[in-house]
Amino acid sequence: MNHAAIHQSQTLVRTPNNAPAAPSTVLQTSDIPLKMERFAIQSAASSVFMSERVAKCLKVPISNEVRVNRTTATGKFHYANLLTCGSVWICPVCSAKISTRRKTEVEAAIALHEHRGGKVAMLTLTLPHQINQPLKVVLDTLLKAQKSFEKDRGFREEFKAAAGLTGKIRCLEVTYGKSGWHPHMHVLLFVDRIEDIQHTEESLLAIWKKSVVKLGFNAPNHHGLTLQDGSKAAAYVSKWGLPDEITKGIVRKSSDGFNPFDLLRVIVGTYTGTGFNVDAARARMLFKEYGVQFKGKRQLVWSNGLKKRFGVGEKTNVEIADEVEEKTSVFFQIPLNVWKLVLRGDRRGELLAVCYRGEEAVMDWIIALMDLHGESIEEC
């Protein structure tokens, strides 16, 4: 294939102020924007779960060409015509997209509930844990304790009636730190009122202690259950799910420990937190333990009828991951033989970074990539 043929295989969008072309060299890792780190840590996840769908996510074409699309509103680039895994737990790329959508759904529900005169409070539940406890033990206990807590008469008859509880959304999260695995959950409570939040918190904590102790764990202290008003709930949701440095949940970088994707950052060498005693080998072991235990679990659980009440759809995570944004344009079409070269050494993030420099920079980069692998334009 000659240089002209490569141009003819593209659908390009020219902008008035295209950046100048980059030199005909393959970029070094240090040149890749931080936001492209997700592809690097996705590859780390793939290496841990080689038999899972994440190992093929945004790598395997589902068409005779791979596309780079450009979002009209933001100017950001992303791939199309590739298989996605839709895993919110172990895939940092799909997780970012899914979490962003879920965040907007929750925000819309909160806004509509408050518009109708209701209030939203945030209940946080956790339990005592130790460094030597397997994640399965702590996680299973947390989930069982939550069910016991909500079945308790004090919660069902006293709190529910007093607050006018009409529905709830549970979000499951986990971190790893000096005390081992720390699974916890935030529960958004859609209520009519909470007259005395401190008194209510104390009453609920007594029920939570009873539920946890019954399962063989030590009684939680005042950190084991907290109840916060609507402003705290709104602040939590506004940060949760965003694919950037302030992201809440499993996408956010932890400052003093490790969330699951921080473990992948340890593996690839980009972790910047202050957690300690976790090297790359241990990070792989911990991430595998986490992925096995969270597989099949739901990150967000809406109570029955709540989605219908607020007009929220029922799209699955896979459907969201597969969605193509409406207002996008095709920036570049990549022949499959070139895409195979992109996958060698996994230069997916690198290629997207080059797109911000303009179409000529992309052409130079592809030519340099072919030179790197000893393939000429004519051979390709």
SVG drawing of the C-alpha trace seen along z (x, -y; Angstrom):
<svg xmlns="http://www.w3.org/2000/svg" viewBox="-45 -28 58 46">
<polyline fill="none" stroke="black" stroke-width="0.4" points="0.0,0.0 1.4,-3.4 1.1,-6.7 -1.8,-7.9 -3.7,-4.7 -3.4,-5.2 -5.0,-8.6 -7.7,-7.1 -8.5,-4.6 -9.3,-7.4 -12.3,-9.6 -10.7,-12.7 -12.1,-15.7 -10.0,-18.8 -10.2,-21.6 -9.2,-25.2 -6.3,-25.1 -4.8,-21.7 -1.6,-21.2 1.6,-20.9 2.7,-17.4 4.8,-15.5 8.2,-14.1 8.2,-10.7 9.0,-8.8 7.0,-6.7 6.2,-8.5 7.8,-7.5 5.7,-6.6 6.4,-9.9 4.7,-11.8 1.4,-10.0 -1.3,-12.2 -2.2,-11.0 -5.8,-10.3 -4.4,-7.6 -3.1,-5.7 -6.4,-3.8 -5.2,-1.7 -2.0,-0.8 -3.7,0.4 -6.4,2.1 -3.5,4.1 -2.3,4.9 -5.9,6.2 -5.8,8.3 -2.6,9.9 -4.2,10.9 -7.4,12.1 -6.3,13.5 -9.3,15.7 -11.8,13.0 -13.5,10.7 -11.3,7.7 -8.4,9.3 -10.1,8.6 -11.7,5.3 -11.0,2.5 -8.5,4.8 -10.5,7.2 -12.2,5.6 -15.8,6.3 -15.6,4.8 -13.2,4.7 -11.6,1.5 -11.1,-0.3 -12.2,-3.8 -11.1,-6.8 -14.1,-9.0 -14.1,-12.5 -16.8,-13.7 -18.2,-17.0 -18.9,-18.7 -15.5,-17.9 -13.2,-17.2 -12.0,-14.0 -11.0,-11.0 -12.1,-7.4 -12.1,-4.1 -15.1,-2.4 -15.7,0.9 -13.9,2.8 -15.2,5.4 -16.0,4.1 -16.2,6.1 -18.6,3.9 -16.9,4.8 -17.3,2.1 -15.0,4.0 -11.9,5.0 -11.8,2.8 -10.7,-0.8 -11.9,-1.9 -15.4,-0.4 -15.7,-1.4 -15.1,-5.1 -17.8,-5.1 -20.3,-3.1 -19.8,-5.0 -20.3,-8.3 -23.6,-7.1 -24.7,-5.7 -23.8,-8.9 -26.1,-10.9 -28.9,-8.5 -28.5,-8.8 -28.2,-12.6 -31.4,-12.8 -33.3,-10.7 -32.1,-12.8 -33.0,-16.0 -36.5,-14.8 -37.1,-13.4 -36.1,-16.8 -38.2,-18.6 -41.2,-16.6 -40.4,-17.7 -38.4,-14.7 -35.0,-14.5 -32.0,-12.2 -29.7,-11.1 -26.5,-9.0 -26.0,-6.0 -22.4,-4.5 -21.9,-1.0 -18.6,0.7 -17.3,3.2 -14.1,3.9 -11.5,5.8 -7.9,7.1 -4.9,7.4 -5.1,11.2 -8.7,11.5 -9.5,12.7 -11.6,10.3 -14.3,13.0 -14.8,13.2 -15.1,9.4 -17.2,8.8 -19.7,11.7 -20.1,10.5 -20.8,7.0 -23.4,8.0 -25.1,10.4 -25.0,7.8 -26.7,5.2 -29.5,7.7 -29.9,8.4 -29.8,4.7 -32.7,3.9 -34.8,6.8 -34.5,5.6 -37.7,4.4 -36.1,1.2 -35.2,0.3 -38.4,1.6 -41.0,0.3 -39.4,-2.6 -36.9,-4.3 -38.8,-3.6 -42.1,-4.9 -40.5,-7.9 -38.5,-9.0 -41.1,-8.0 -38.5,-5.9 -39.7,-5.3 -36.6,-3.8 -32.8,-3.4 -29.7,-3.0 -26.8,-1.0 -23.3,-1.5 -20.6,1.1 -16.9,0.1 -13.6,1.5 -10.1,0.3 -7.0,2.0 -4.9,0.5 -2.8,1.0 -5.7,2.9 -6.3,5.1 -9.4,5.2 -12.0,2.5 -15.3,3.2 -18.0,0.7 -21.2,-0.6 -23.0,-3.9 -26.8,-3.8 -28.7,-6.7 -32.0,-6.9 -34.9,-8.6 -37.1,-9.8 -39.8,-12.4 -38.0,-13.7 -35.4,-13.1 -36.2,-15.3 -33.1,-14.6 -30.3,-13.2 -27.9,-12.7 -30.5,-10.8 -31.5,-8.7 -27.8,-7.9 -27.4,-6.6 -30.5,-4.5 -29.4,-3.0 -25.9,-2.3 -27.3,-0.2 -29.1,1.9 -26.0,2.2 -23.9,3.3 -26.4,6.0 -26.4,7.2 -22.6,7.4 -22.0,9.0 -24.5,11.7 -22.3,12.7 -19.2,13.2 -17.4,9.9 -16.6,7.3 -19.1,4.6 -18.3,1.5 -17.6,-1.8 -19.1,-5.1 -17.3,-4.9 -19.1,-1.7 -22.3,-3.6 -22.7,-7.3 -25.8,-9.1 -25.3,-12.3 -27.8,-14.8 -28.6,-15.6 -25.7,-18.0 -23.2,-15.2 -25.1,-12.8 -25.1,-15.2 -21.4,-15.9 -20.7,-12.2 -22.7,-11.6 -21.3,-14.6 -17.8,-13.2 -18.6,-9.6 -18.0,-8.0 -16.1,-10.8 -13.2,-9.5 -10.6,-11.9 -8.4,-12.5 -11.3,-13.3 -13.3,-10.2 -15.0,-8.5 -15.3,-4.8 -13.0,-2.3 -11.8,-4.8 -10.5,-7.5 -6.9,-7.3 -6.6,-6.6 -4.3,-9.0 -3.2,-6.8 -4.0,-3.3 -5.1,-1.3 -8.4,-1.2 -8.6,1.7 -7.3,-0.3 -4.4,-1.6 -3.2,2.0 -3.0,1.9 -1.1,-1.4 1.4,0.4 1.9,3.0 2.6,0.5 4.5,-1.9 2.2,-4.9 0.9,-4.7 1.3,-8.1 -0.4,-7.5 1.2,-6.9 0.2,-3.3 3.1,-0.9 4.1,2.7 2.5,3.6 4.9,4.3 4.0,5.4 3.8,9.1 1.6,8.5 -0.6,6.1 -1.3,8.8 -2.3,11.2 -4.5,8.7 -6.2,7.6 -6.9,11.2 -8.4,11.8 -10.6,8.7 -11.7,9.6 -12.7,13.1 -14.7,12.0 -16.5,9.1 -17.3,10.9 -21.1,11.0 -21.8,8.5 -23.7,5.3 -22.0,2.0 -25.3,0.1 -28.5,1.7 -31.8,-0.3 -34.6,0.8 -37.7,2.3 -39.7,-0.3 -37.3,-3.2 -36.0,-3.3 -39.5,-3.3 -40.6,-6.0 -37.9,-8.3 -38.0,-7.2 -34.5,-5.6 -33.9,-3.0 -32.7,0.5 -29.6,0.6 -26.9,3.1 -23.3,2.2 -22.4,4.0 -25.0,2.0 -23.6,-1.3 -20.0,-0.3 -21.0,0.5 -22.9,-2.8 -21.6,-5.3 -22.2,-8.9 -24.6,-10.6 -22.6,-13.7 -19.4,-12.2 -17.5,-12.3 -15.1,-9.8 -11.6,-11.2 -9.5,-8.3 -10.1,-4.8 -7.4,-2.2 -6.9,0.8 -6.7,4.1 -3.1,4.8 -2.1,1.4 -4.2,2.1 -2.2,5.3 0.9,3.2 -0.8,0.8 -1.5,3.7 2.1,4.8 3.4,3.3 -0.2,1.9 0.1,-1.6 -3.6,-2.3 -3.3,-5.2 -0.3,-6.5 -2.3,-6.7 -5.2,-8.6 -2.7,-11.0 -1.2,-11.7 -4.7,-12.4 -4.7,-15.7 -1.8,-16.8 -3.7,-16.6 -4.1,-14.2 -0.6,-14.7 0.9,-13.7 -1.2,-10.6 0.2,-9.7 3.7,-10.3 3.2,-8.2 1.8,-5.3 4.7,-5.4 7.1,-5.5 5.3,-2.5 5.6,-0.5 9.3,-1.4 9.7,-0.2 8.4,3.2 10.3,3.3 7.3,3.0 7.2,0.6 4.2,-1.3 4.1,1.0 4.1,4.1 1.3,2.7"/>
</svg>
